[in-house]
Amino acid sequence: MNRNQFTDVAQAFNINILGKGTQPMLFAHGYGCDQNMWRFMYPYFEEDYKIILFDYIGAGNSDLVAYSKEKYSSLHSYANDIISICEHLKLQDVIFVGHSVSAMIGLLASQKAPALFSKMILIGPSPCYINKDDYVGGFDSSSIDELLEALDSNYLGWSQSMAPVIMGNADRPQLGKELSNSFCNTDPEIAKNFARVTFLSDNREDLEKVTTPCLILQCSQDVIAPIEVGEYVANSVKNGTLKVLKATGHCPNLSAPEETATAIKDYLETSN
């Protein structure tokens, strides 16, 4: 059952399939990024798995004509796209690897089509970025408002100043520069809308509905998703395992690919 109709799914999402194995690993990139952000990670899994890389509509080399602000005003539309990709490729027993906002997109997809997925690997997930009552999301509502206003008024300036902060690892400025370039290469109007959808989302109630086993990978320092958020996700899903990495920043797929890949491999080997 296709939830979204595309003339050519492979072309629309710029799908690339690699690897020598049969069990699929679907890598889903985060905000302002594309599949290139996985280039240091997926080689660790090529021998044993079927690697699927793609770009969300509006990102990378996806079909920008297929983007609609109205359609993509909710993370559910992105989750439907994940299901469309899996169904088009006739994937089964999928290991979903989602970075940042894609972690929540993947969990929503697993609720809609639980039979598709065997494991969820969530890197830096956050079900809600805003502090509410006793929940620690990392930001107060005024900070999120300011962030979105800065995006609206000067997207390129925001990208250049915020990307290094999000990346962390100030001793390796080339990483922050890469993330900044990725942000800047994204259509500003699409980026602004995706930011609003991402940072204003609240998926906390969805966590308890997740039945697929989850590995939560949490960086030891992360300005976007503090450790309290990782702990909250692990405690809220039915079958969650939390692994705190030595890595810092919000993008260990770029800054610490070996440690991140090793943690995923250990989990897959011990949880079967």
Residue pairs with C-beta under 8 A, 6 or more apart in sequence:
1 87
2 84
2 87
2 88
3 80
3 83
3 84
3 112
4 77
4 80
4 81
4 84
6 12
6 13
6 63
6 66
6 84
9 15
9 84
9 85
9 88
10 88
11 63
12 57
12 62
12 63
12 66
13 54
13 55
13 56
13 57
13 62
13 63
13 81
13 85
14 34
14 35
14 54
14 55
14 60
14 61
14 62
15 52
15 53
15 54
15 85
15 89
16 35
16 52
16 53
16 54
17 50
17 51
17 52
17 53
17 89
18 42
18 46
18 50
18 51
18 53
19 25
19 42
19 45
19 46
19 47
19 48
19 49
19 50
19 51
20 46
20 47
20 48
21 45
21 46
21 47
21 48
21 49
21 50
22 49
22 50
23 48
23 49
23 50
23 93
23 95
23 118
24 49
24 50
24 51
24 52
24 86
24 89
24 91
24 92
24 93
24 94
24 95
25 42
25 45
25 49
25 50
25 51
25 52
25 94
25 95
25 97
26 52
26 54
26 82
26 85
26 86
26 91
26 94
26 95
26 96
26 97
27 35
27 38
27 41
27 42
27 51
27 52
27 53
27 54
27 97
28 54
28 56
28 82
28 96
28 97
28 98
28 99
28 102
28 105
28 106
29 35
29 37
29 38
29 55
29 56
29 59
29 60
29 99
29 102
30 37
30 99
30 100
30 101
30 102
30 124
30 251
31 100
31 101
31 191
31 194
31 195
31 198
32 59
32 159
32 179
32 182
32 183
32 186
32 191
32 194
33 59
33 60
33 99
33 179
33 182
34 55
34 59
34 60
34 61
34 182
35 53
35 54
35 55
35 60
36 60
36 182
37 99
37 182
37 251
37 253
37 254
38 53
38 253
40 253
40 254
40 257
41 97
41 253
41 257
41 260
41 261
42 51
42 53
44 257
44 258
44 261
44 262
44 265
45 51
45 261
45 264
45 265
49 95
52 85
52 89
52 91
54 62
54 85
55 61
55 62
56 62
56 78
56 81
57 63
57 64
57 66
57 67
57 72
57 81
58 64
58 67
58 72
58 186
58 187
58 190
58 194
59 186
59 190
64 187
64 190
67 190
69 189
69 193
71 77
72 78
72 193
72 194
72 197
73 193
73 197
74 197
75 101
75 104
75 105
75 108
75 197
75 198
75 201
75 203
76 108
78 102
78 105
78 108
79 105
79 106
79 108
79 109
79 112
80 109
80 112
82 96
82 105
82 106
82 109
83 109
83 112
83 113
83 116
85 91
86 94
86 113
86 116
87 116
91 116
92 116
93 118
94 116
94 117
94 118
95 117
95 118
95 119
95 121
95 268
96 106
96 109
96 110
96 117
96 119
96 120
96 121
97 121
97 123
97 264
98 104
98 105
98 106
98 120
98 121
98 122
98 123
98 125
99 123
99 124
99 251
99 253
100 123
100 124
100 125
100 126
100 224
100 225
100 250
100 251
101 126
101 194
101 198
101 201
103 120
103 122
103 123
103 124
103 125
103 126
103 233
104 125
104 126
104 127
104 201
104 203
104 206
106 117
106 120
106 122
107 120
107 122
107 125
107 203
107 206
107 207
107 210
107 214
107 237
108 203
108 206
109 116
109 117
110 116
110 117
110 120
110 210
110 211
110 212
111 206
111 209
111 210
114 211
114 212
117 212
118 212
118 213
119 212
119 213
119 214
119 215
119 267
119 268
119 271
120 210
120 212
120 213
120 214
120 215
121 214
121 215
121 217
121 264
121 267
122 214
122 215
122 216
122 217
122 233
123 217
123 252
123 253
123 260
124 217
124 218
124 219
124 222
124 224
124 225
124 230
124 250
124 251
124 252
125 216
125 225
125 229
125 230
125 233
126 137
126 138
126 224
126 225
126 229
126 233
127 201
127 202
127 203
127 204
127 206
127 207
127 229
127 232
127 233
127 236
128 135
128 137
128 201
128 202
128 203
128 204
129 137
129 138
129 139
129 144
129 198
129 199
129 201
129 224
130 137
130 139
130 140
130 141
130 144
130 199
130 200
130 202
131 137
131 138
131 139
131 140
131 141
132 202
135 204
135 232
136 226
136 228
136 229
136 232
137 229
138 223
138 224
138 225
138 226
138 228
138 229
139 147
139 199
144 199
144 200
147 158
147 162
147 195
147 199
148 192
148 195
148 196
148 199
148 200
150 157
150 158
151 158
151 191
151 192
151 195
152 192
155 188
155 191
155 192
156 184
156 188
159 180
159 183
159 184
160 180
160 184
162 183
163 176
163 177
163 179
163 180
163 182
163 183
164 170
164 173
164 176
164 177
164 179
164 180
165 176
165 223
166 176
166 179
166 223
166 224
166 249
166 250
166 251
167 175
167 176
167 178
167 179
167 249
167 250
167 251
167 254
167 255
168 219
168 221
168 222
168 223
168 248
168 249
168 250
168 255
169 175
169 176
169 248
169 249
169 255
170 176
172 255
175 249
175 251
175 254
175 255
178 254
179 251
179 254
183 191
204 232
204 236
207 233
207 236
207 237
208 236
208 237
208 238
210 237
210 238
211 238
211 239
212 239
213 239
213 240
213 241
213 271
214 233
214 234
214 237
214 239
214 240
214 241
215 240
215 241
215 243
215 263
215 264
215 267
215 271
216 230
216 233
216 234
216 240
216 241
216 242
216 243
217 230
217 243
217 245
217 252
217 260
217 263
217 264
218 225
218 227
218 229
218 230
218 231
218 242
218 243
218 244
218 245
219 225
219 244
219 245
219 247
219 248
219 249
219 250
219 252
220 227
220 244
220 245
220 246
220 247
220 248
221 248
221 249
222 248
222 249
222 250
223 250
224 250
225 250
227 244
230 242
230 244
231 242
233 240
233 242
234 240
234 241
234 242
241 267
241 271
243 263
243 267
245 252
245 256
245 259
245 260
245 263
246 256
246 259
247 255
247 256
247 259
247 260
248 255
249 255
252 259
252 260
253 260
